[in-house]
Amino acid sequence: MPIVMEWSDSLATGVESVDKQHRELIIRAPDLNKALELGDDLLVKDMIFFLEEYVVKHFHDEEKLMRQYNYSGYEAQKRAHDCFVKAFTEIKEEFEAEGITKSVKAKLQVHVNSWLIGHIKIMDKNLGEYIQRQNVVSLLEKKESEFDWFLWEEEA
């Protein structure tokens, strides 16, 4: 099951920094497919290294945003991130011990596919919608306070 994904608006969270990172991952997914298809240990190793670095930065950035916005889904997102890291680490260790096996190939494809489809389309989209709502509320509160200031000036 090759990793098949193209960027589309259905994946957009509305948070540019998150969407930019997601686009980068989706752009690189075919590279992982090609490395696995060729059975090239060096290419797979490079892709695993990329994914490992990507995950650390991306999850850190998302979790920082969740804390910044006091996101109620933080704990569930954090658990999902931790589960992904644990499973990915196990796959990486299996690859380091045995090279590209059918097992490693299948696990990488399934794990990355399920993450791209499930996590981004559901959990990250929910986070994006929450952040957008918070930004609208903040903007409305700011406009309201500016309007109150205008009214106060008129009364004086």
Order of alpha helices (4+ residues) and beta strands (2+ residues): alpha-alpha-alpha-alpha-alpha
